[in-house]
Amino acid sequence: MSPFQVDKEGYFGHFGGVYVPEILQPCVKALGDCYRQIIDSEDFRQEYEALLRDYVGRPSPLYLSKSLSKLHGCKIYLKREDLNHTGAHKINNAIGQILLARRMGKKRIVAETGAGQHGVATATVCALMDMPCVVYMGATDVERQRPNVEKMRLLGAEVVPVQSGNKTLKDACNEAIRDWCCHPSDTYYLIGSTMGPHPYPDLVARMQSVISKEIRKQLLEKEGRETPDYLVACIGGGSNAAGTIFHFLDDLDVKIVLAEAGGKGVETGETAATLAAGTEGVLHGSRSLVIQDEDGQVIEPYSISAGLDYPGIGPLHAHIVRTGRATAMPINDDEALAAAYELNRLDGILPALESAHALGALHKLKFRPEDVVVLTLSGRGDKDMATYLKHAKDFVK
């Protein structure tokens, strides 16, 4: 078995596992016992792949950016997840999980969201499948991601602003889990990232692995080779990154760069760079790296990007960084903003603030002229217009 895949106990190395309240243990076990059998079945694959093709609009393009390639002295391809229906990679996972929930006989969906893209994707598939949906979202994120909040409500979802803690993604996760505890029999928790108790980190990675599957095929068509020299992706909880790297983990010649939210600087403490600043701990059902104090209390993270504003990381990513398979690179707010405006000017593509962190990482890497780089644009920047307009005077001349 690959050293980068989950083991039978739900661990990636010694990260992962199941750390949930007793009332949820039967739900998690039931999901763990059946998810591979269901998602590997022929009828599931046919329905899932048909929806990805005809509803989401896959495959998403692999676009050679001549401008970025010239700027960085290599070949840079952008995997355009921003062109998916709902505007981000999140829809890949939401469709897969709601098909799974329906096959398990669940009648109600709860979800958490930070930037709102997973919330929109979940509300979208719930509308498609005629299932009730409750989305928990930190009150801070409700304000800074207002367009996505209104989209969710138009789709029929109940959006619950969470007032506890820092009022961001961590707190939304807490409330979604609390709801699940109160309704364990009929409710399915549709997690948006590669976090949570087993099997969610592996399940979400497999739902998103369509990204890396397409990259291999598209690179073969464009470059005559299936593997790039570099894969670059932003990372918060880790679903976009997991999807980008899944089918390349055992190709050790492929360098993996994970761009996380440096915030105002890792050294300032106002950061969400878990891979750089985190220590081992348990958060939201799994053992991973967590930004915490000496007593194990979670330190509130900070990022200009709502989708990366999380004090933990998926156990897969903790494992591959700690074992040296991947490199973590904190990108500060100003570096991400500069990279976003740059892509907008050079290619006419306004990326999500999350994706802008991956773009910022390009400026910290040294490339050879023959290098082929694939960077995943996890989402589009419509939802971040207020932030971009607020800071434009500092970056746009």
Buried (B, 14 or more C-beta within 10 A) or exposed (E): EEEBEBEEEBBBBEBBBBBBEEEBEEBBBEBBEBBEEBBEEEEBEEBBEEBBEEBBEBBBBBBBBEBBBEBBEBBBBBBBBBBBBBBBBBBBBBBBBBBBBBBBEBEBBBBBBBBBBBBBBBBBBBBBBEBEBBBBBBBBBBEBBEBBBEBBEEBBBEBBBBEEBBBBBBBBBBBBBEBBBEBBEEBBBBBBBBBBBBBBBBBBBBBBBBBBBBBBBBBEEEBEEBBBBBBBBBBBBBBBBBBBBBBBBEBEEBBBBBBBBBBBBBEEBBBBBBBBBBEBBBBBBBBBBBBBEEEEEBBBBBBBBBBBBBBBBBBBBBBBBBEEBBBBBBBBBBBBBBBBBBBBBBBEBBBBBBBBBBBBBBEEBEBEEEBBBBBBBBBBBBBBEEBBEEBEEEBEE
